[in-house]
């Protein structure tokens, strides 16, 4: 089976992790701050806060922005459920705006229409999570302008997008948002096994997120509410969590970051080859906005079902039977039973639902061989043209 994603672990990565195992610190040592610095410097952000998952990063990002009961968080329906769940964790309510039919990202026009209606109803969002699906950035300039106009804060969910660029700057630079979140899950562009990071240019947001990831406990006298009893002293000054990243994960991340640009470049070469080889098949290839340099975590095609004569399910199962580990990213969040119990229903976001009826993620990973890519194309031809 050719998987849709796969990590690349080198001997240098293994050596970096083994060195930590032989060191004095397995957690709360020097590697996590070094990893935070490496990522923040690479993307052009002032601060990085490493945590045990991108979901945790989204959660503490929302809390740092003051999201809570009575507030609204909005996001796209085409994303992993974590992009919405982070609002629910804070006691907020969630809603969605439909996607752009070309980029599959949050549509600024649909967002503006929904914001105008929400303004009239007194239900404007406090936080918007803009998800860079497949690694392609959203139209962040337009979304930022809407944030300024309607008064909401912006988190970029860049779980798919590290190493990508928007208008010539690395995603995570913070020009158009308050906080950007990255994922380092094994199928992502670089990995720490499990792990995530929030980057920001705001020192107060960074300080708040760092506090929340470790039980809300501080040893900093300037943060304490009264003087220390002694050198052992610490204080819990907020309700935090154990969202810390280990030294092992951070060491792996530092090693992986050295190959980030190489990984993204390789994915672009594979994507161009996919584009060329798929041209004669009844599929819609992913469109890339000229302002975007995608991280290309995923390569998603849409089936032209009216020309194929097979259902979405039949195509998917045929490819799996031929050893191609295709996947589907994602089931619209509003169609999940948990969200339908809140009142969301089929028909709420037509573009997202049309996407779901046609989309298939083809294998895409930096170590993918051309023979493997040829096998994917052969299976597609067998399925779509037979």
C-alpha angles and dihedrals in degrees: 000000000000104000123223089235138011137178123240112222117183132190088257089058091050092048091051092053093044090052089058091048088057093046132086095254129062091162137017093019135121100289098072094055089045091052091048090053093047094053096041092049093047094053096036099248126139098224139026128194113194119206140169096267143000087249089061089047091053090049097052091041089058092047092048089054090054099251112165147132113334092027131106130228118196129195142148123290091224101074141081112289092251091076088066100028091064088069093049090051087061093051093252127132121247136220138167142223121212126257134255107254092223104044097024087223127119108299113232091206093052089044093053092050091050092046092053090053091045091050090055090049095044093242105116117154122253092203132026120198109206109198120207096213116208088357097295111126121237120243089276097173090060093042091049090051089053090049090055091047098046100030104242129138121236132226117185109215096208095166088132098036118063109137093025125115139218119203090346097308126103115259104256097044088116098225092133104025146042099233135008122204126206130192126216098188113146095259092052125094095268123013142209090180090254121002149105143198139211117210126193143160093222112093093200092054090048091050092049094049092047089053094048095050091062109046094282087281124145136185092187109114090209091061096045121101094220136012122291120259092217145321090296092059127124134160135211104222099165139023102263139161141233096257097138124144116228126239089244092058093045093050090053090048094051090052093046093049089065088069099040098107090045091051094051092047090052091051090053091053090051091047093052089050090049089050092054097042094047096050095098096045127090095254135106110238121216113274118221120210112231090235090057136084101185125215084220097215087157137026107208125187127189118220118234090221095180088065099040104059092215132092125251089251093049092053092047094049093045091055092048090050089054092055099261111134097214120169140186122242105216147002103207106263093225090061093059112110090239091058095040087058086061091056104269114136145180110284095037094107109023099181092051091049093049089051091052092052092056110026127110126171112222122208112282124168133136096248093049111132124223088241089058091049090049089052090054091051093046090052091049092051091048090052103040102037104030 
